[in-house]
Amino acid sequence: MSVLVVAEHLRGELRPVTLELVTSARELEGPVALAVIAQDPAALADAIDVEGVDEILAVQVEQAEFEDDVYQQAVEQLIQERKPDVVLLGFTVNSMGFAPALAAKLGLGFASDVFAIEQAQGGLVVQRAFYGSKGHAEIEFPDHEGVILLLRPTAWAPAEGAGAAVEKQVSVSVSGSRARHQDFVEVATGDVDITSADFLLSIGRGVGDKENVSQFEELADKMGATLSVSRPLVDQGWIPNSRQVGQSGKTVKPKVYLALGISGAVQHLAGMKTSGTIIAVNTDPEAAIFNVAHYGAVADLFEVAEELEKLY
Ligand SMILES: Cc1cc2nc3c(=O)[nH]c(=O)nc-3n(C[C@H](O)[C@H](O)[C@H](O)COP(=O)(O)OP(=O)(O)OC[C@H]3O[C@@H](n4cnc5c(N)ncnc54)[C@H](O)[C@@H]3O)c2cc1C
């Protein structure tokens, strides 16, 4: 099955989801072409030349940053020329800005928030989540007429290994200018990127009070962890939303996720359930977080924190 993967990048850096798309593409066992739509595609060439990519399509455009109308036109032309069976993009704000419209325009199949793909009877069966992962749907694309899939970040491991892709320059014509990127606004200084942390100490409403948050910030520091939170702490204004894990926060996949006083609502689990090792502490033995935890303690989080303090 031929696959076209569309790379995602920001400020000159490849976004991690791109290599996850390559892993998924490789599983489809057909030729894999990876399109890089950028002002300077060559600058990203090393980062994307990983094992399993057969062709790198360097699509040079004027715009330095993502623009939905530019991507829509460029990807449309690539699809028209190459007629891939499957087009893979990240389930990200960027892709959602143009891919559904493109699928509708070209009459292609479409699914977003896809977390599993299987080949069956000459076509594809994909699984996707909806209503904040409260439900899962299995969608069949029985023929080969082309389908655009937006894959959930972190659902596949990133592709590794040196590649030997053939690079091709592809020119596309892009017209119009609906909106153009002006500038980046930096998030508050001192903030961290919880999506790249290996160890998250995550606190929930169980901490009870704003005054208690600093204790866990200090504990996280001591343990070499990064502090993250469930949504109520952000809603109460106790901590910035850049630290929120979940459906309306960040999707994380640390090696270790230590959840203290988090019940495990479906919207929270959507952002962390693929973490390497999940350890949950909760006074309620029925808390849903224990359904995804590898290790759990039915215990008071303050007592556990006190014991951890002694260890570090
Ligand atoms: C559209 C939508 C989007 C949402 N997006 C998100 C999201 O991105 N992220 C998110 O987190 N939520 C999100 N939510 C909210 C979500 O539904 C839950 O309300 C939220 O996750 C609950 O947070 P919590 O587990 O910290 O609090 P609670 O559900 O109140 O759980 C607190 C837990 O702490 C335990 N506890 C209390 N005291 C102690 C103690 N001393 N020691 C140990 N355990 C203790 C309790 O037993 C309980 O299980 C969203 C909701 C909606 C509707």
The ligand as a Gaussian input file, in Angstrom:
#p B3LYP/6-31G(d) Opt

LIG

0 1
 C      -14.374000      18.758000      27.569000
 C      -13.579000      18.400000      28.805000
 C      -12.207000      18.409000      28.718000
 C      -11.455000      18.062000      29.854000
 N      -10.101000      18.047000      29.742000
 C       -9.365000      17.643000      30.796000
 C       -7.950000      17.541000      30.703000
 O       -7.336000      17.881000      29.677000
 N       -7.261000      17.106000      31.785000
 C       -7.881000      16.750000      32.958000
 O       -7.183000      16.352000      33.914000
 N       -9.227000      16.853000      33.072000
 C       -9.966000      17.294000      32.032000
 N      -11.320000      17.420000      32.172000
 C      -11.898000      17.271000      33.531000
 C      -12.117000      15.831000      33.935000
 O      -13.394000      15.401000      33.534000
 C      -12.013000      15.673000      35.473000
 O      -12.931000      16.539000      36.080000
 C      -10.627000      15.954000      36.023000
 O       -9.645000      15.221000      35.332000
 C      -10.591000      15.550000      37.507000
 O       -9.360000      15.918000      38.037000
 P       -8.820000      15.174000      39.327000
 O       -8.671000      13.731000      39.076000
 O       -7.617000      15.924000      39.777000
 O       -9.972000      15.482000      40.378000
 P      -11.080000      14.522000      41.014000
 O      -11.834000      13.794000      39.987000
 O      -11.833000      15.361000      41.982000
 O      -10.203000      13.439000      41.812000
 C       -9.445000      13.722000      42.931000
 C       -8.932000      12.377000      43.427000
 O       -8.064000      12.578000      44.530000
 C       -8.299000      11.533000      45.467000
 N       -7.861000      12.045000      46.771000
 C       -8.428000      13.014000      47.512000
 N       -7.681000      13.250000      48.612000
 C       -6.628000      12.404000      48.554000
 C       -5.503000      12.175000      49.377000
 N       -5.300000      12.862000      50.520000
 N       -4.603000      11.230000      49.015000
 C       -4.784000      10.490000      47.873000
 N       -5.831000      10.681000      47.041000
 C       -6.732000      11.629000      47.370000
 C       -9.778000      11.251000      45.391000
 O      -10.066000       9.932000      45.827000
 C      -10.052000      11.435000      43.907000
 O       -9.935000      10.202000      43.202000
 C      -12.095000      17.744000      31.078000
 C      -13.485000      17.754000      31.142000
 C      -14.221000      18.072000      30.022000
 C      -15.714000      18.051000      30.129000

